[in-house]
């Protein structure tokens, strides 16, 4: 595991690449002294837990790589709190099941989110709210069964939304609210039984469905 004392003396660190190891847990306040850190990668470890305040202090972080781990539950709202300069986040190839409410609320500059190859089943209300600069979101081949109303609320720059090959059964009137720049929406290979008559009424720029 990574403990607060492990990096305490590295106050000038700007980049930490610790991929392809056997790390399983990152403890609270492990990066409290790394105020200049810009790039952090735990890719291809065996992470099962990142404690809620593990990244507290890494206020300059712009790129975070957590791909190819074993994360099943992660409190993104708490873990990413304070990382207001984050622009790139890689979460692909984990075991994440739920994207919770306001998970990315504190990331106004995030413009690249890679979240493929998880086991996401539920998108809670306002799950992606705050990602005003994100142009593309790929949630295909996940197992998504429930999309709560307003899950994609205020994604003002979203152009492409990929939801194919999931278990979606219905689209209600509030599924795609305020996605006014969306041009491409993929819904193939789901289990859709019901589409509300106003499900697509906000998609004024849609070209491909």
C-alpha positions as CSV (number, residue, x, y, z in Angstrom):
1,X,0.0,0.0,0.0
2,X,1.0,3.7,-0.3
3,X,1.2,5.5,3.0
4,X,1.5,9.3,3.8
5,X,5.1,8.8,5.1
6,X,6.2,7.1,1.8
7,X,6.3,10.4,-0.2
8,X,6.5,13.0,2.5
9,X,10.0,14.3,1.6
10,X,9.3,14.5,-2.1
11,X,7.8,18.0,-2.0
12,X,9.0,19.1,-5.4
13,X,7.7,16.0,-7.3
14,X,5.9,16.8,-10.6
15,X,5.5,13.4,-12.1
16,X,5.0,9.9,-10.5
17,X,4.7,6.9,-12.7
18,X,4.3,3.7,-10.6
19,X,2.7,1.4,-13.1
20,X,3.0,-2.4,-13.3
21,X,3.4,-3.1,-9.6
22,X,1.4,-4.9,-7.0
23,X,-0.1,-1.9,-5.1
24,X,-3.5,-2.7,-3.6
25,X,-4.4,0.4,-1.4
26,X,-3.7,4.1,-1.4
27,X,-4.2,5.5,2.0
28,X,-5.6,8.9,3.1
29,X,-3.2,11.9,2.8
30,X,-0.6,9.9,0.8
31,X,-0.1,13.0,-1.4
32,X,-0.7,15.8,1.1
33,X,2.9,17.1,0.5
34,X,2.8,16.8,-3.3
35,X,1.3,20.2,-4.1
36,X,3.3,20.4,-7.4
37,X,2.4,17.0,-8.7
38,X,1.0,17.2,-12.3
39,X,1.0,13.6,-13.5
40,X,0.2,10.5,-11.4
41,X,-0.1,7.0,-12.7
42,X,-1.1,3.8,-10.8
43,X,-1.9,2.0,-14.1
44,X,-1.7,-1.8,-14.1
45,X,-1.4,-2.4,-10.4
46,X,-3.8,-4.4,-8.2
47,X,-5.7,-1.5,-6.7
48,X,-8.8,-2.4,-4.8
49,X,-9.2,0.7,-2.7
50,X,-8.3,4.4,-2.9
51,X,-9.3,5.9,0.3
52,X,-11.5,9.0,0.0
53,X,-8.8,11.6,0.9
54,X,-5.9,9.8,-0.6
55,X,-5.2,12.5,-3.2
56,X,-5.8,15.4,-0.9
57,X,-3.1,18.0,-1.4
58,X,-2.3,17.2,-5.0
59,X,-3.9,20.4,-6.1
60,X,-1.9,20.8,-9.3
61,X,-2.7,17.4,-10.7
62,X,-3.7,17.5,-14.3
63,X,-3.4,13.8,-15.4
64,X,-4.5,10.8,-13.3
65,X,-4.2,7.2,-14.6
66,X,-5.9,4.4,-12.7
67,X,-6.4,2.0,-15.6
68,X,-6.1,-1.8,-15.4
69,X,-6.7,-2.3,-11.7
70,X,-9.4,-4.0,-9.6
71,X,-11.4,-1.1,-8.4
72,X,-15.0,-2.1,-7.8
73,X,-16.3,0.7,-5.6
74,X,-14.7,4.2,-5.6
75,X,-16.1,7.4,-4.2
76,X,-15.1,9.6,-7.1
77,X,-16.7,12.7,-5.6
78,X,-14.5,12.5,-2.5
79,X,-11.4,11.1,-4.2
80,X,-11.3,13.9,-6.9
81,X,-12.4,16.6,-4.5
82,X,-9.9,19.5,-4.7
83,X,-8.4,18.3,-8.0
84,X,-9.9,21.3,-9.9
85,X,-7.1,21.4,-12.5
86,X,-7.6,17.8,-13.6
87,X,-7.8,17.5,-17.4
88,X,-7.3,13.7,-18.1
89,X,-8.7,10.8,-16.2
90,X,-8.2,7.1,-17.1
91,X,-10.4,4.6,-15.3
92,X,-10.7,1.9,-18.0
93,X,-10.4,-1.8,-17.3
94,X,-11.5,-1.9,-13.7
95,X,-14.6,-3.3,-12.1
96,X,-16.5,-0.2,-11.3
97,X,-20.3,-0.8,-10.9
98,X,-21.8,2.6,-10.1
99,X,-21.1,6.2,-11.1
100,X,-22.6,8.2,-8.2
101,X,-24.2,11.6,-8.0
102,X,-21.9,14.5,-8.6
103,X,-18.9,12.2,-9.1
104,X,-17.1,14.8,-11.3
105,X,-18.6,18.1,-10.0
106,X,-15.2,19.5,-9.0
107,X,-13.6,18.9,-12.4
108,X,-14.5,21.8,-14.6
109,X,-11.5,21.4,-16.9
110,X,-11.7,17.6,-17.4
111,X,-11.9,17.1,-21.2
112,X,-10.8,13.5,-21.5
113,X,-12.4,10.6,-19.6
114,X,-11.6,7.0,-20.4
115,X,-14.0,4.7,-18.6
116,X,-14.3,1.6,-20.9
117,X,-14.0,-2.0,-19.8
118,X,-15.7,-1.7,-16.5
119,X,-18.9,-3.3,-15.1
120,X,-21.0,-0.1,-14.8
121,X,-24.6,-1.0,-14.1
122,X,-26.0,2.2,-12.6
123,X,-25.6,5.9,-13.6
124,X,-27.1,7.9,-10.7
125,X,-28.7,11.3,-11.2
126,X,-26.1,14.0,-12.1
127,X,-23.5,11.3,-12.4
128,X,-21.5,13.3,-15.0
129,X,-22.7,16.8,-14.0
130,X,-19.8,19.3,-14.1
131,X,-18.1,17.9,-17.1
132,X,-18.8,20.9,-19.2
133,X,-15.8,20.5,-21.5
134,X,-16.0,16.7,-22.2
135,X,-16.7,16.1,-25.9
136,X,-17.1,12.3,-25.9
137,X,-18.3,9.7,-23.4
138,X,-18.1,6.0,-24.2
139,X,-20.2,3.8,-21.9
140,X,-20.6,1.0,-24.4
141,X,-20.2,-2.7,-23.4
142,X,-20.6,-2.1,-19.7
143,X,-23.8,-3.6,-18.5
144,X,-25.6,-0.4,-17.8
145,X,-29.2,-1.1,-16.8
146,X,-30.3,2.1,-15.1
147,X,-29.8,5.6,-16.2
148,X,-31.3,7.9,-13.6
149,X,-32.9,11.2,-14.7
150,X,-30.4,14.0,-15.3
151,X,-27.4,11.6,-15.3
152,X,-25.8,13.6,-18.2
153,X,-27.1,17.0,-17.0
154,X,-25.1,20.1,-18.0
155,X,-22.6,18.3,-20.3
156,X,-22.5,21.4,-22.4
157,X,-19.8,20.2,-24.9
158,X,-20.8,16.6,-25.3
159,X,-20.9,15.7,-29.0
160,X,-20.7,11.9,-28.9
161,X,-22.4,9.6,-26.4
162,X,-22.0,5.8,-26.8
163,X,-24.4,3.6,-24.9
164,X,-24.5,0.6,-27.2
165,X,-24.3,-3.1,-26.0
166,X,-25.7,-2.5,-22.5
167,X,-28.9,-3.6,-20.7
168,X,-30.9,-0.3,-20.9
169,X,-34.7,-1.0,-20.9
170,X,-36.1,2.5,-21.0
171,X,-35.4,6.1,-21.9
172,X,-37.4,8.7,-20.0
173,X,-38.1,12.4,-20.6
174,X,-35.1,13.5,-18.5
175,X,-32.4,11.0,-19.7
176,X,-30.8,13.4,-22.2
177,X,-31.7,16.8,-20.7
178,X,-29.6,19.8,-22.0
179,X,-27.4,17.9,-24.4
180,X,-27.8,20.6,-27.0
181,X,-24.5,19.9,-28.8
182,X,-24.9,16.2,-29.0
183,X,-24.5,15.0,-32.6
184,X,-24.1,11.2,-32.3
185,X,-26.0,8.9,-29.9
186,X,-25.5,5.1,-30.1
187,X,-28.1,2.8,-28.5
188,X,-27.7,-0.4,-30.5
189,X,-27.9,-3.8,-28.8
190,X,-29.8,-2.9,-25.6
191,X,-33.1,-4.1,-24.1
192,X,-35.1,-1.0,-24.7
193,X,-38.9,-1.6,-24.1
194,X,-40.0,2.0,-23.6
195,X,-39.0,5.4,-25.0
196,X,-40.8,8.5,-23.7
197,X,-42.2,10.7,-26.4
198,X,-40.0,13.6,-25.1
199,X,-36.8,11.5,-24.6
200,X,-35.1,13.2,-27.6
201,X,-36.7,16.6,-27.6
202,X,-33.6,18.4,-26.2
203,X,-31.3,16.9,-28.8
204,X,-31.5,19.7,-31.3
205,X,-28.1,19.1,-32.9
206,X,-28.4,15.3,-33.2
207,X,-27.2,13.9,-36.6
208,X,-26.7,10.2,-35.9
209,X,-29.0,7.9,-33.9
